[in-house]
Amino acid sequence: MLTGAMHVLSFIGSAAFYLPLLVIVYWCVDPRLGARAAVVLSFGSVVNTWLKLVFHAPRPFWTDTSVTGHEPRESFGMPSGHAQNAVALWGYLAAQTRRRVLWAAALALIAGIGVSRVVLGVHSVGQVLAGWAVGAAVLAAALWLEPRVVPWWTARSLPEQFGFSLAVALAALGGMWAAVEALEGWRWPTAWARAIAQAGGSVEPITLSEGAAAAGGLFGLLAGLSYAASRIGYDAGGEPWRRLARIPVGAAGAMAIYTLGLFLGTQPFQAFVVQALLALWATAGAPEVFVRLRLARGTPRALTRAGEERARIRQ
């Protein structure tokens, strides 16, 4: 029973839970909140992927036979991504309100997710503490930069925003490349590979693919949000049936891109492109389709004049 509860908490701290949640918030509830939380999480993902390559530290069950690995994890363990993302995301969401009950819930989730990773044998206490520390740094940076960067960014032209999006992603990719190059000649220790195999996983050569995927997702997210704000002005309001109808429509498009990715392979360039397309679809493509299908409303900036209050224009 304890292990089952830990798996549930661990899932709540995973991308498999965060990403659909934030997409639904963006499509159906509050685009601003969903978009900004997704940016925080995406930057955090880039940082975590890079740090794991830099430290290339083992998970507990790789080196300690007394620890049972309840998940077949093949990625490095330092710092814990689950712990880091829990602080960054739930902390960011809690920071949007002053309600103590929400702060208490966020802290409980952060603690529970961290404990679950230790109980499941996939992270040491030190790796969880490091994840919390990095997550706190990402959160603090996000809260400090948001009121400064967002106005500056939105004042730029759309081509400039696209250029900055690509520059940020390429900078992240460059850091990933340097970390992978530093591991040239590194080989998986036999004991680590054996432990991973016994847990149901398999070791693969260290490549740039995972880092390229994180950088591609960041590019698609920034570029897609820039386009959506400038050309769509997406409004997530509407009748409940309209909001719910957006989910299968948006999911169908995402599934099509994901299926395409299966055929393209997992090389760095393909990984970058597929993740960029997925993020572009979620942030701009799907909202555009929702507006055209009359499942949502949009107010493009191009249809308003400076100094005038934007009118809601039904597409």
N, C-alpha and C positions, 0 to 999 in steps of 0.2 A: 504493500500500500504506500509506504514511504517513497519507494522508487517511482511509483506511478505519479505521485504528487510532484516529485521533482521533475519528471518528464514534462508535466503540464506547465510548471513554472519556467522550465527551460524553453519550451515552445513559445511561451509568451515573450521571451527575450530573443527570439530568432527572427531572421528576415522573412521567413515564411508567414509569420504573424504580422510583423510591422508593415511590410509592403502592401498587402491587400488592405490593411486597416487605413493606412494613409491615403491610398488611392480612393477608397470609398469616401473618406472625409473630404478629399479634394473634389471628387465628382458630385457628391450628394449632400454635403453638409456645409463646409466652410472652405472654399478654395484657398483663401489667404493662409489660414492655419495649416491646412494640409500641405501647401506648397512650402512654407517656411520650415515646418518640421521635417519635411522630406529633404530639404537642402542641408539641414543640420545633420541628419542621419547619413546622407550621401558623403558629405565631407568627413564624417566620422569613419565611414567605411573605408575611404581612401587612406586615412591616417592609420587605421587598424591593420589593413592589409600590408602597408609599408612597414609598420613596426614589427609585425610578425616575421617578415622577411629579414629585417635587420637583426632581430634577436635569434631567430630560428631555434627557439627553445622547445624542448619536448613536453608533451603532456604527461601527467603523472602515470597513467597506465602504460606508457611506452617504456618507462624505466623502472617501475616498481611493480614487481609481480604480485604484491599483496593488494594492489589496487585494481579493481574491476572497472574496465571501460564500458560503460553502458551505451555509448554511442561510437560508431566507427569513424572517428575523426582523423583525417589525414593531414589537416593543416597544422601549422605550428601553434603553440599554446600561449605565447607571451606577446601582448597582454590579452586577457579574455575579451573577445568581441561582444559576447552577450552582456557582460558586466558593463563594458564601456557604453554600449548602445542604450542600456537601461538607464544609465545616468543621463546621457545626452538627450534621449527622446522623452522619457517620462519627466525628467527634470525640466525640459523645455515646455512641455505641455502644462506642467504644474505652475511654471513661472508666468503663464498667461492669466492666472487667476490668483486671488488672495485668499481663497477659501482654504482653511486649515485642513479640512477633511480630505481635500484633493492632494495637498502636500503630504499628508500622512499616508494616503493610499500610494502615492508615487514612491515614497521612501520604503514602504512595505514591499512593493514590487521590486524595487532595486535590490533590497536586501535578500528577498526570496530568490530572485534570479541568480544572484551571486552564490548563495548557498547551494542552489541546485547544481551548479556547475562543479562544485567541489564534491558533493555527494555522488554525482554521476561519474566521478573519476576522470573528467576530461580537462580539469584545470586544478592547479594548486591554489592554496590560499593566497600566496604571493601574486600569482597571475590574476586572480580576481581583484585583489587590492590595486594592482597596477591598472587593470581595466577601469576600475572606479575612478582612479586618479586621472587617467587620460580622458575619460568621459567627462569628468568635472572641468577639465581644461577646455575641451571642445565646447561644452555648454557655456562656460564663462566667456569664451571668445565669441560664440554666436550671439549671446545677449549683449555684449559690448559692441560688436561690429554691426549688428542688424540696423540700429537707427542711424548709423553713419554710412554704411555701404548701400543699403536699399535705395535711399533718395538719390545718391550719386548714380547708381546703376540705372534707375528708371529715367534719369534725365538724359541718358545717352540715346542715340539713334538705334534702331533695331539692328542694322548691320554692325554697329559697334558692339552691341550686346552679344551678337553671335561671335564676333571676333574675340571678345574677352572670354566668352564661354569656352571656346576652343583653346585659348591660351592657358586658361586655368587647368583644363583637362590635360593638355600636353605637358604642363609643368608637373602635374601629378604623375603622368606616365613616365616622365624623365626620372623622377625619384624612384619609381618602381624599377625601372631599367637599371639604375645604379645599384639598387639593392640586390637584384637578381645577378648582375655581373659580379658583385662581391662574393657571391656563392658559387662562382665558376669552379669546377673541380670538386665541389662538396658532394659527398655521397651519404645516402641514408645508412645510419648504423644498422647492423643486422638485427640487433635486439629491438630497435624501434620498428623496423619493418615487420618483424615477426609478431609483435604485440598488436600492430594495426591490423594485420591479416587475421589474427585470432579474434579480433573484435568485429570482423566483417568488412573491413575496408581494404584498400590497396594503395601502395605507394606509387607515386608518379614522379618523373623528373621535375625539378623546380624550373618553371618557365614564367614568362611574363603574362601569361593568359589571364590569371586571376586579377592581377593589377590592371591589365588593359580593360577588363570588364568593369572594374570599379571606376576607372577614369572615363570610360565611354558612358557609363550611367550618369556620371556627374555632368559631362558635356550635354547629353540629351536632356537632362533635368533643367539645367540653366538655360539652354537655348529654347526648350519647349515652353518654359514659364515666361521667358521674355516674349516669345511670339504670342502666347495666349493673352498676356497682359496688354500687348500693343495692338493686336489685330482682332481679338475675340472679345475681351472683357467678360470672361465667362461668369455667369451667375448660376450658383448651385441651387437656387430656390425653385419653387414650383410644387405642384401637387405631389403627394406621396407616390402615386403610381408612376409619375414621370421620373422621379428620383430613382425608384427601384428599377425602372426599365433601362436606365443607363448602365447598370451593372453588367447584365448579360451582353449588351452591345459592346461595351468597352472590353469585356473579358474575351469576346470573340476575336477582336482585333489583336489583343495581346497574344492570344493563343496562336494566331496565324503567324505573327512575327517569331514567337518562340519555336514553332515548327520549322520555319525557315532556318532558324539558327541551328537546328539539329542537322540540317543538310549542309550548312556552311562549314561546320566543324568548330574546333575550339582553339585554333591558332590565335595569337594576340590580335591581329588585325580584325579577324572575324568576330572575336569576342568583344572588341571595342565597338564595332559597328552594330552588332545585335543588341547590346545593352543600350547603346545610344538610341536605336530605333524604338526599343521598348519604352524608354523614358520619354522620348518625343511623342510617342503615341499616347501615353498616359497623361501627359501634361498639355498637349496641344491637339494632337490628332483626334482623340476621342471627344474632347470638348467641342471641337469643330463639328464633328458628326452629330453630337447631341443637339447642337443648335440647328443644324440643317434638318434634322429629323423632328424638330419642334419638341424635343424632350427637355430643352433648356433655353435660356435667353442669353444673348450676348450684347455688349455695348462696345463696339470697336472704337479705339481712340480716334481713328481716322474720321469718324462720323460726328465728332464733337469739336468744338472750337475752344481755344485757350480762354479760360475765364468763365466758361459756361458750365453749368452743372450738367453732367451727363444724363441724358434721357435714356430710359430703357427702351431699346428698339427690338421688337419681336421679329426674329428672322423668319 
